[in-house]
Amino acid sequence: MPAVGKKVPKLKGSTGDGGELKLDSLKGQWVVVYFYPKDSTPGCTNEAKDFRDLYPAFQKRHAQIIGVSRDSVKSHANFATKQELPFPLVSDPDETWCQAFDVIHEKVLYGKRHMGVVRSTFLIDPEGKLVQEWRSVKVPGHAQAVLDAIPAK
């Protein structure tokens, strides 16, 4: 797991548009990597829409947004289309990205324990170093807090 001030791992993954995204190819700009549990669920939809609605402001700060979940490429494609998301969603079925950022933890849902993605966001600077992390994120106001953490040019 990358620590604040350290370089993030070189990761790659398939995106909902059928392409491949390499995290280290985004050097030179700010990168927001947010992990969420499941496409098309209420909290995840609201989070994606918040990032979507603030996307022009992120672009003004030279920041790329990447959403990551364990859902399939097809699920991501459907979700991105339905919600009109302007940023890539990385499919992580083998949990490579999730494990690299340590976001898979035991959760309890309706009294049953299971391993799941803990909603988390990571801010990476233009040199590829982790500068801030948010764990166990509550959706309301989160996308704005992430935007506020990126210096305005």
MIBAKOL-599523 format. One record per residue: x, y, z of N, C-alpha, C, O in turn; residue number from 0; residue in three letters. Coordinates in steps of 0.02 Angstrom, whole numbers. Example, Ala and Ser with C-alpha at 12.3 -4.5 7.8 and 13.67 -1.06 7.14 Angstrom:
2
+--------+--------+--------+--------+--------+--------+--------+--------+--------+--------+--------+--------+------+------+
|   n_px |   n_py |   n_pz |  ca_px |  ca_py |  ca_pz |   c_px |   c_py |   c_pz |   o_px |   o_py |   o_pz | resi | resn |
+--------+--------+--------+--------+--------+--------+--------+--------+--------+--------+--------+--------+------+------+
|    660 |   -284 |    390 |    615 |   -225 |    390 |    660 |   -165 |    390 |    712 |   -166 |    423 |    0 |  Ala |
|    642 |   -112 |    354 |    684 |    -53 |    357 |    645 |      2 |    394 |    670 |     57 |    402 |    1 |  Ser |
+--------+--------+--------+--------+--------+--------+--------+--------+--------+--------+--------+--------+------+------+
//
This chain:
153
+--------+--------+--------+--------+--------+--------+--------+--------+--------+--------+--------+--------+------+------+
|   n_px |   n_py |   n_pz |  ca_px |  ca_py |  ca_pz |   c_px |   c_py |   c_pz |   o_px |   o_py |   o_pz | resi | resn |
+--------+--------+--------+--------+--------+--------+--------+--------+--------+--------+--------+--------+------+------+
|     42 |    -59 |      0 |      0 |      0 |      0 |     44 |     62 |      0 |     91 |     67 |     40 |    0 |  Met |
|     30 |    110 |    -44 |     71 |    170 |    -45 |     57 |    213 |     16 |     -1 |    219 |     38 |    1 |  Pro |
|    109 |    242 |     44 |    102 |    288 |    100 |    104 |    359 |     73 |    133 |    372 |     20 |    2 |  Ala |
|     73 |    405 |    110 |     75 |    475 |     90 |    148 |    496 |     82 |    189 |    483 |    126 |    3 |  Val |
|    163 |    529 |     26 |    231 |    551 |     11 |    271 |    501 |    -30 |    326 |    517 |    -52 |    4 |  Gly |
|    244 |    442 |    -41 |    279 |    390 |    -79 |    246 |    381 |   -147 |    187 |    398 |   -157 |    5 |  Lys |
|    285 |    354 |   -194 |    259 |    340 |   -261 |    205 |    286 |   -258 |    209 |    239 |   -218 |    6 |  Lys |
|    155 |    293 |   -301 |    103 |    241 |   -305 |    127 |    186 |   -352 |    169 |    198 |   -395 |    7 |  Val |
|    100 |    125 |   -344 |    122 |     70 |   -387 |    102 |     81 |   -460 |     55 |    117 |   -476 |    8 |  Pro |
|    139 |     48 |   -504 |    123 |     49 |   -575 |     68 |     -3 |   -587 |     81 |    -63 |   -586 |    9 |  Lys |
|      7 |     21 |   -598 |    -50 |    -22 |   -608 |    -80 |    -10 |   -676 |    -74 |     45 |   -704 |   10 |  Leu |
|   -112 |    -61 |   -703 |   -149 |    -53 |   -765 |   -213 |    -93 |   -759 |   -217 |   -142 |   -721 |   11 |  Lys |
|   -263 |    -72 |   -798 |   -327 |   -108 |   -795 |   -370 |    -92 |   -855 |   -360 |    -42 |   -889 |   12 |  Gly |
|   -419 |   -134 |   -866 |   -467 |   -124 |   -920 |   -521 |    -76 |   -899 |   -544 |    -77 |   -842 |   13 |  Ser |
|   -541 |    -34 |   -946 |   -592 |     16 |   -931 |   -658 |     -1 |   -966 |   -661 |    -42 |  -1011 |   14 |  Thr |
|   -711 |     32 |   -943 |   -777 |     20 |   -969 |   -784 |     35 |  -1043 |   -829 |      9 |  -1076 |   15 |  Gly |
|   -740 |     76 |  -1070 |   -744 |     92 |  -1142 |   -704 |     42 |  -1184 |   -698 |     50 |  -1245 |   16 |  Asp |
|   -678 |    -11 |  -1152 |   -642 |    -63 |  -1188 |   -567 |    -50 |  -1194 |   -531 |    -91 |  -1223 |   17 |  Gly |
|   -544 |      5 |  -1167 |   -473 |     21 |  -1171 |   -435 |     -5 |  -1110 |   -462 |    -41 |  -1068 |   18 |  Gly |
|   -371 |     15 |  -1108 |   -329 |     -3 |  -1051 |   -301 |     62 |  -1022 |   -280 |    106 |  -1059 |   19 |  Glu |
|   -302 |     67 |   -957 |   -275 |    126 |   -923 |   -214 |    106 |   -883 |   -217 |     58 |   -844 |   20 |  Leu |
|   -159 |    143 |   -893 |    -99 |    133 |   -853 |    -91 |    193 |   -808 |    -86 |    250 |   -831 |   21 |  Lys |
|    -90 |    180 |   -743 |    -87 |    235 |   -694 |    -26 |    279 |   -705 |    -31 |    340 |   -699 |   22 |  Leu |
|     32 |    249 |   -720 |     92 |    289 |   -729 |     92 |    330 |   -793 |    136 |    373 |   -803 |   23 |  Asp |
|     44 |    318 |   -838 |     40 |    358 |   -899 |      8 |    427 |   -885 |      7 |    470 |   -929 |   24 |  Ser |
|    -16 |    437 |   -824 |    -50 |    499 |   -807 |     -4 |    549 |   -770 |    -27 |    599 |   -744 |   25 |  Leu |
|     60 |    533 |   -768 |    107 |    579 |   -735 |    103 |    646 |   -769 |     89 |    652 |   -829 |   26 |  Lys |
|    116 |    698 |   -730 |    112 |    766 |   -757 |     46 |    799 |   -741 |     37 |    859 |   -755 |   27 |  Gly |
|     -1 |    762 |   -713 |    -65 |    790 |   -693 |    -85 |    760 |   -626 |    -59 |    708 |   -605 |   28 |  Gln |
|   -131 |    793 |   -592 |   -158 |    766 |   -531 |   -203 |    707 |   -549 |   -235 |    708 |   -601 |   29 |  Trp |
|   -205 |    657 |   -506 |   -248 |    598 |   -519 |   -287 |    583 |   -455 |   -260 |    578 |   -401 |   30 |  Val |
|   -352 |    576 |   -464 |   -397 |    555 |   -411 |   -418 |    484 |   -427 |   -448 |    471 |   -479 |   31 |  Val |
|   -402 |    437 |   -382 |   -423 |    368 |   -390 |   -473 |    354 |   -334 |   -456 |    355 |   -275 |   32 |  Val |
|   -536 |    342 |   -354 |   -585 |    327 |   -302 |   -611 |    256 |   -311 |   -627 |    235 |   -366 |   33 |  Tyr |
|   -614 |    221 |   -256 |   -638 |    152 |   -254 |   -708 |    151 |   -225 |   -723 |    185 |   -176 |   34 |  Phe |
|   -751 |    113 |   -257 |   -820 |    109 |   -235 |   -844 |     36 |   -239 |   -816 |     -3 |   -278 |   35 |  Tyr |
|   -894 |     17 |   -199 |   -914 |    -53 |   -196 |   -947 |    -82 |   -258 |   -928 |   -137 |   -280 |   36 |  Pro |
|   -996 |    -47 |   -289 |  -1034 |    -80 |   -341 |  -1069 |    -30 |   -387 |  -1098 |     19 |   -364 |   37 |  Lys |
|  -1064 |    -43 |   -452 |  -1099 |     -1 |   -501 |  -1175 |     -2 |   -488 |  -1203 |    -52 |   -466 |   38 |  Asp |
|  -1206 |     55 |   -501 |  -1279 |     62 |   -502 |  -1313 |     51 |   -435 |  -1373 |     38 |   -432 |   39 |  Ser |
|  -1275 |     56 |   -380 |  -1307 |     56 |   -314 |  -1314 |    129 |   -292 |  -1278 |    172 |   -317 |   40 |  Thr |
|  -1360 |    144 |   -247 |  -1375 |    215 |   -232 |  -1314 |    256 |   -211 |  -1303 |    310 |   -239 |   41 |  Pro |
|  -1275 |    234 |   -162 |  -1218 |    273 |   -139 |  -1166 |    282 |   -194 |  -1138 |    336 |   -202 |   42 |  Gly |
|  -1153 |    228 |   -230 |  -1101 |    230 |   -283 |  -1124 |    274 |   -341 |  -1083 |    309 |   -372 |   43 |  Cys |
|  -1188 |    273 |   -356 |  -1215 |    315 |   -409 |  -1209 |    389 |   -389 |  -1189 |    431 |   -429 |   44 |  Thr |
|  -1227 |    404 |   -327 |  -1222 |    474 |   -304 |  -1150 |    498 |   -304 |  -1137 |    555 |   -323 |   45 |  Asn |
|  -1104 |    455 |   -283 |  -1033 |    475 |   -284 |  -1009 |    488 |   -355 |   -977 |    539 |   -367 |   46 |  Glu |
|  -1025 |    443 |   -401 |  -1005 |    452 |   -471 |  -1035 |    516 |   -500 |  -1001 |    553 |   -536 |   47 |  Ala |
|  -1098 |    530 |   -484 |  -1130 |    591 |   -510 |  -1097 |    654 |   -481 |  -1091 |    704 |   -515 |   48 |  Lys |
|  -1077 |    650 |   -417 |  -1044 |    708 |   -387 |   -977 |    722 |   -423 |   -962 |    780 |   -438 |   49 |  Asp |
|   -938 |    669 |   -435 |   -876 |    679 |   -472 |   -890 |    702 |   -543 |   -854 |    745 |   -569 |   50 |  Phe |
|   -941 |    675 |   -574 |   -960 |    696 |   -642 |   -977 |    770 |   -643 |   -954 |    807 |   -687 |   51 |  Arg |
|  -1018 |    792 |   -596 |  -1040 |    861 |   -596 |   -983 |    911 |   -584 |   -985 |    968 |   -606 |   52 |  Asp |
|   -932 |    889 |   -548 |   -874 |    931 |   -534 |   -817 |    921 |   -584 |   -765 |    952 |   -578 |   53 |  Leu |
|   -827 |    876 |   -632 |   -774 |    859 |   -679 |   -743 |    920 |   -713 |   -682 |    924 |   -718 |   54 |  Tyr |
|   -783 |    969 |   -737 |   -751 |   1027 |   -769 |   -704 |   1064 |   -721 |   -652 |   1090 |   -742 |   55 |  Pro |
|   -722 |   1068 |   -657 |   -679 |   1101 |   -608 |   -615 |   1061 |   -596 |   -561 |   1090 |   -587 |   56 |  Ala |
|   -620 |    994 |   -596 |   -561 |    952 |   -590 |   -516 |    962 |   -651 |   -455 |    967 |   -644 |   57 |  Phe |
|   -545 |    966 |   -710 |   -505 |    977 |   -771 |   -468 |   1044 |   -768 |   -410 |   1048 |   -790 |   58 |  Gln |
|   -500 |   1095 |   -741 |   -466 |   1161 |   -735 |   -405 |   1156 |   -691 |   -359 |   1197 |   -697 |   59 |  Lys |
|   -405 |   1108 |   -646 |   -347 |   1098 |   -601 |   -301 |   1043 |   -626 |   -259 |   1018 |   -589 |   60 |  Arg |
|   -310 |   1025 |   -689 |   -268 |    975 |   -722 |   -269 |    909 |   -684 |   -218 |    878 |   -671 |   61 |  His |
|   -331 |    888 |   -667 |   -340 |    826 |   -629 |   -382 |    776 |   -668 |   -433 |    794 |   -697 |   62 |  Ala |
|   -360 |    714 |   -668 |   -397 |    658 |   -699 |   -431 |    620 |   -642 |   -403 |    611 |   -589 |   63 |  Gln |
|   -491 |    596 |   -655 |   -528 |    556 |   -607 |   -532 |    485 |   -635 |   -544 |    475 |   -694 |   64 |  Ile |
|   -521 |    436 |   -590 |   -527 |    366 |   -609 |   -569 |    332 |   -555 |   -553 |    335 |   -496 |   65 |  Ile |
|   -623 |    300 |   -576 |   -663 |    260 |   -529 |   -641 |    187 |   -536 |   -626 |    163 |   -591 |   66 |  Gly |
|   -639 |    151 |   -480 |   -618 |     81 |   -480 |   -666 |     40 |   -438 |   -682 |     58 |   -381 |   67 |  Val |
|   -689 |    -16 |   -466 |   -727 |    -66 |   -427 |   -713 |   -134 |   -456 |   -680 |   -141 |   -508 |   68 |  Ser |
|   -739 |   -185 |   -423 |   -728 |   -254 |   -446 |   -778 |   -274 |   -500 |   -776 |   -331 |   -524 |   69 |  Arg |
|   -822 |   -230 |   -521 |   -871 |   -245 |   -573 |   -837 |   -258 |   -640 |   -780 |   -238 |   -651 |   70 |  Asp |
|   -874 |   -290 |   -684 |   -848 |   -307 |   -751 |   -843 |   -246 |   -796 |   -872 |   -193 |   -782 |   71 |  Ser |
|   -805 |   -254 |   -849 |   -800 |   -201 |   -900 |   -869 |   -183 |   -927 |   -885 |   -125 |   -936 |   72 |  Val |
|   -910 |   -234 |   -940 |   -977 |   -223 |   -967 |  -1020 |   -184 |   -917 |  -1057 |   -138 |   -936 |   73 |  Lys |
|  -1016 |   -203 |   -854 |  -1054 |   -167 |   -802 |  -1032 |    -93 |   -800 |  -1074 |    -48 |   -795 |   74 |  Ser |
|   -966 |    -82 |   -803 |   -940 |    -14 |   -803 |   -965 |     25 |   -864 |   -984 |     84 |   -858 |   75 |  His |
|   -965 |     -7 |   -921 |   -988 |     26 |   -982 |  -1061 |     48 |   -975 |  -1079 |    105 |   -992 |   76 |  Ala |
|  -1102 |      4 |   -950 |  -1173 |     20 |   -941 |  -1183 |     76 |   -890 |  -1222 |    123 |   -901 |   77 |  Asn |
|  -1147 |     72 |   -834 |  -1151 |    122 |   -781 |  -1128 |    190 |   -806 |  -1161 |    241 |   -795 |   78 |  Phe |
|  -1071 |    192 |   -841 |  -1044 |    255 |   -866 |  -1090 |    287 |   -917 |  -1099 |    348 |   -917 |   79 |  Ala |
|  -1120 |    245 |   -960 |  -1166 |    272 |  -1010 |  -1229 |    300 |   -977 |  -1250 |    356 |   -991 |   80 |  Thr |
|  -1258 |    260 |   -932 |  -1320 |    281 |   -899 |  -1310 |    346 |   -859 |  -1354 |    389 |   -859 |   81 |  Lys |
|  -1253 |    352 |   -825 |  -1240 |    411 |   -783 |  -1201 |    466 |   -819 |  -1185 |    517 |   -789 |   82 |  Gln |
|  -1186 |    455 |   -883 |  -1149 |    504 |   -923 |  -1083 |    525 |   -890 |  -1069 |    584 |   -882 |   83 |  Glu |
|  -1045 |    475 |   -871 |   -982 |    488 |   -837 |   -927 |    505 |   -887 |   -916 |    467 |   -934 |   84 |  Leu |
|   -892 |    561 |   -879 |   -841 |    582 |   -926 |   -771 |    555 |   -910 |   -723 |    572 |   -944 |   85 |  Pro |
|   -765 |    513 |   -859 |   -700 |    487 |   -837 |   -702 |    411 |   -839 |   -756 |    381 |   -837 |   86 |  Phe |
|   -643 |    379 |   -842 |   -640 |    306 |   -848 |   -657 |    270 |   -782 |   -643 |    295 |   -727 |   87 |  Pro |
|   -686 |    211 |   -790 |   -698 |    165 |   -735 |   -656 |    103 |   -748 |   -663 |     71 |   -800 |   88 |  Leu |
|   -613 |     86 |   -701 |   -569 |     28 |   -708 |   -602 |    -33 |   -677 |   -626 |    -31 |   -620 |   89 |  Val |
|   -604 |    -87 |   -715 |   -630 |   -151 |   -690 |   -573 |   -187 |   -655 |   -519 |   -196 |   -683 |   90 |  Ser |
|   -586 |   -207 |   -592 |   -534 |   -239 |   -552 |   -559 |   -305 |   -522 |   -560 |   -313 |   -461 |   91 |  Asp |
|   -579 |   -353 |   -565 |   -607 |   -415 |   -539 |   -558 |   -458 |   -500 |   -578 |   -497 |   -457 |   92 |  Pro |
|   -493 |   -451 |   -515 |   -443 |   -490 |   -478 |   -416 |   -452 |   -418 |   -371 |   -476 |   -383 |   93 |  Asp |
|   -443 |   -393 |   -406 |   -428 |   -351 |   -347 |   -356 |   -326 |   -344 |   -330 |   -312 |   -290 |   94 |  Glu |
|   -322 |   -321 |   -401 |   -253 |   -296 |   -403 |   -250 |   -225 |   -377 |   -209 |   -209 |   -333 |   95 |  Thr |
|   -292 |   -182 |   -403 |   -293 |   -112 |   -381 |   -317 |   -107 |   -309 |   -287 |    -71 |   -269 |   96 |  Trp |
|   -370 |   -144 |   -293 |   -398 |   -142 |   -225 |   -346 |   -163 |   -173 |   -341 |   -133 |   -119 |   97 |  Cys |
|   -308 |   -215 |   -187 |   -258 |   -238 |   -140 |   -199 |   -190 |   -136 |   -171 |   -179 |    -83 |   98 |  Gln |
|   -180 |   -161 |   -193 |   -124 |   -114 |   -194 |   -139 |    -53 |   -149 |    -93 |    -26 |   -118 |   99 |  Ala |
|   -202 |    -33 |   -145 |   -221 |     25 |   -105 |   -255 |      4 |    -39 |   -279 |     46 |     -1 |  100 |  Phe |
|   -256 |    -61 |    -25 |   -282 |    -88 |     38 |   -353 |    -64 |     53 |   -366 |    -34 |    105 |  101 |  Asp |
|   -399 |    -76 |      6 |   -468 |    -55 |     16 |   -517 |   -113 |     25 |   -577 |   -103 |     31 |  102 |  Val |
|   -491 |   -175 |     25 |   -534 |   -234 |     37 |   -531 |   -251 |    112 |   -478 |   -268 |    138 |  103 |  Ile |
|   -588 |   -246 |    144 |   -591 |   -260 |    216 |   -656 |   -296 |    233 |   -703 |   -297 |    192 |  104 |  His |
|   -659 |   -324 |    292 |   -721 |   -357 |    313 |   -774 |   -304 |    326 |   -761 |   -253 |    357 |  105 |  Glu |
|   -834 |   -318 |    301 |   -891 |   -273 |    309 |   -949 |   -315 |    336 |   -949 |   -376 |    329 |  106 |  Lys |
|   -997 |   -282 |    365 |  -1057 |   -316 |    389 |  -1117 |   -284 |    355 |  -1127 |   -224 |    358 |  107 |  Val |
|  -1156 |   -326 |    321 |  -1217 |   -303 |    287 |  -1274 |   -348 |    309 |  -1272 |   -408 |    297 |  108 |  Leu |
|  -1324 |   -319 |    339 |  -1383 |   -356 |    364 |  -1361 |   -413 |    410 |  -1389 |   -468 |    407 |  109 |  Tyr |
|  -1311 |   -400 |    452 |  -1288 |   -449 |    500 |  -1241 |   -502 |    473 |  -1216 |   -543 |    511 |  110 |  Gly |
|  -1228 |   -501 |    408 |  -1182 |   -550 |    378 |  -1115 |   -517 |    363 |  -1112 |   -461 |    338 |  111 |  Lys |
|  -1062 |   -553 |    379 |   -994 |   -529 |    367 |   -971 |   -550 |    298 |   -984 |   -607 |    276 |  112 |  Arg |
|   -938 |   -505 |    264 |   -909 |   -521 |    198 |   -850 |   -474 |    186 |   -843 |   -422 |    218 |  113 |  His |
|   -808 |   -492 |    138 |   -753 |   -449 |    118 |   -778 |   -404 |     61 |   -806 |   -429 |     12 |  114 |  Met |
|   -768 |   -340 |     68 |   -792 |   -294 |     18 |   -748 |   -232 |     12 |   -703 |   -221 |     53 |  115 |  Gly |
|   -763 |   -193 |    -38 |   -726 |   -130 |    -51 |   -751 |    -77 |     -2 |   -811 |    -63 |      2 |  116 |  Val |
|   -705 |    -48 |     35 |   -720 |      8 |     78 |   -711 |     71 |     36 |   -657 |     83 |      9 |  117 |  Val |
|   -764 |    111 |     32 |   -762 |    171 |     -9 |   -703 |    215 |     12 |   -699 |    238 |     69 |  118 |  Arg |
|   -657 |    226 |    -35 |   -595 |    262 |    -20 |   -572 |    302 |    -81 |   -587 |    283 |   -138 |  119 |  Ser |
|   -537 |    356 |    -68 |   -512 |    399 |   -123 |   -439 |    417 |   -108 |   -419 |    428 |    -51 |  120 |  Thr |
|   -400 |    420 |   -163 |   -329 |    435 |   -158 |   -311 |    491 |   -207 |   -332 |    489 |   -265 |  121 |  Phe |
|   -274 |    540 |   -183 |   -252 |    595 |   -225 |   -177 |    588 |   -238 |   -137 |    584 |   -192 |  122 |  Leu |
|   -160 |    586 |   -303 |    -91 |    575 |   -325 |    -67 |    639 |   -360 |   -103 |    667 |   -402 |  123 |  Ile |
|     -7 |    662 |   -342 |     18 |    724 |   -372 |     47 |    711 |   -441 |     54 |    654 |   -462 |  124 |  Asp |
|     65 |    765 |   -477 |     91 |    756 |   -545 |    156 |    716 |   -550 |    173 |    692 |   -605 |  125 |  Pro |
|    192 |    706 |   -496 |    253 |    666 |   -496 |    238 |    592 |   -481 |    284 |    551 |   -481 |  126 |  Glu |
|    175 |    576 |   -468 |    157 |    506 |   -454 |    160 |    486 |   -381 |    162 |    427 |   -365 |  127 |  Gly |
|    162 |    536 |   -337 |    164 |    522 |   -265 |     95 |    532 |   -233 |     58 |    578 |   -252 |  128 |  Lys |
|     79 |    489 |   -186 |     17 |    495 |   -149 |     22 |    555 |   -102 |     69 |    559 |    -62 |  129 |  Leu |
|    -26 |    601 |   -106 |    -23 |    660 |    -63 |    -79 |    661 |    -11 |    -72 |    693 |     41 |  130 |  Val |
|   -134 |    627 |    -25 |   -188 |    625 |     24 |   -231 |    564 |     11 |   -237 |    540 |    -45 |  131 |  Gln |
|   -262 |    538 |     66 |   -308 |    483 |     60 |   -368 |    495 |    104 |   -363 |    525 |    158 |  132 |  Glu |
|   -424 |    471 |     81 |   -487 |    472 |    119 |   -512 |    401 |    122 |   -519 |    368 |     71 |  133 |  Trp |
|   -524 |    376 |    183 |   -548 |    307 |    191 |   -616 |    308 |    226 |   -633 |    354 |    263 |  134 |  Arg |
|   -655 |    255 |    214 |   -723 |    250 |    242 |   -761 |    314 |    226 |   -790 |    346 |    271 |  135 |  Ser |
|   -761 |    332 |    163 |   -790 |    394 |    138 |   -866 |    395 |    146 |   -900 |    345 |    133 |  136 |  Val |
|   -892 |    452 |    168 |   -963 |    466 |    165 |   -973 |    510 |    104 |   -937 |    559 |     94 |  137 |  Lys |
|  -1021 |    493 |     62 |  -1028 |    524 |     -4 |  -1044 |    599 |     -3 |  -1011 |    637 |    -38 |  138 |  Val |
|  -1093 |    622 |     36 |  -1110 |    693 |     31 |  -1051 |    739 |     44 |  -1019 |    735 |     97 |  139 |  Pro |
|  -1036 |    783 |     -4 |   -982 |    831 |      2 |   -912 |    804 |    -12 |   -864 |    842 |    -12 |  140 |  Gly |
|   -906 |    739 |    -23 |   -839 |    710 |    -31 |   -804 |    734 |    -95 |   -746 |    754 |    -91 |  141 |  His |
|   -837 |    733 |   -151 |   -805 |    754 |   -214 |   -780 |    826 |   -209 |   -726 |    842 |   -234 |  142 |  Ala |
|   -819 |    869 |   -176 |   -797 |    938 |   -167 |   -736 |    942 |   -123 |   -691 |    982 |   -136 |  143 |  Gln |
|   -732 |    900 |    -70 |   -674 |    899 |    -26 |   -611 |    878 |    -63 |   -557 |    905 |    -52 |  144 |  Ala |
|   -619 |    830 |   -108 |   -562 |    807 |   -149 |   -540 |    864 |   -195 |   -480 |    878 |   -201 |  145 |  Val |
|   -587 |    896 |   -228 |   -571 |    952 |   -272 |   -534 |   1007 |   -233 |   -485 |   1035 |   -256 |  146 |  Leu |
|   -558 |   1022 |   -173 |   -528 |   1074 |   -132 |   -456 |   1058 |   -112 |   -417 |   1103 |    -96 |  147 |  Asp |
|   -438 |    994 |   -112 |   -370 |    973 |    -93 |   -320 |    982 |   -149 |   -260 |    977 |   -138 |  148 |  Ala |
|   -344 |    995 |   -210 |   -300 |   1005 |   -268 |   -287 |   1079 |   -277 |   -334 |   1118 |   -282 |  149 |  Ile |
|   -224 |   1100 |   -279 |   -210 |   1171 |   -286 |   -239 |   1200 |   -351 |   -235 |   1169 |   -404 |  150 |  Pro |
|   -269 |   1259 |   -345 |   -294 |   1294 |   -404 |   -235 |   1325 |   -440 |   -188 |   1349 |   -408 |  151 |  Ala |
|   -238 |   1324 |   -506 |   -183 |   1352 |   -546 |   -195 |   1426 |   -558 |   -154 |   1459 |   -591 |  152 |  Lys |
+--------+--------+--------+--------+--------+--------+--------+--------+--------+--------+--------+--------+------+------+
//
